[in-house]
Amino acid sequence: MAESGSGGVMPPAADDATRDAAYDEGYGQVTREIAWARSRGWVPTERQLTVVLMRALKVYAAARGGKAVAGQHPEWLRGRADALRDLLRQGVRDLAENN
């Protein structure tokens, strides 16, 4: 690890790539799950999306110190949360109309 100018230790740059990959995987998984559900005629309600979002945020808040949760990097949870937020912003009606 490299030292920062203030005498602290900076994490390696490779860790950033790991975080980005984990984030992208979490985000992508949500979009794949929604696409799969929509292809079978099911559209989640706003309440269902909100409940799942709150659970992901709760676990992310507990794990963001860097500890893996269920084998997943904490940024994976942040990616899922961001994807769920985007779905909520789109609106459930839009999800149904796009089907």
Secondary structure, DSSP 8 states (H G I E B T S, - for coil): -EE-TTS-EE--THHHHHHHHHHHHHHHHHHHHHHHHHHTT----HHHHHHHHHHHHHHHHHHTTT--BTTB-HHHHHHHHHHHHHHHHH-HHHHHHT-
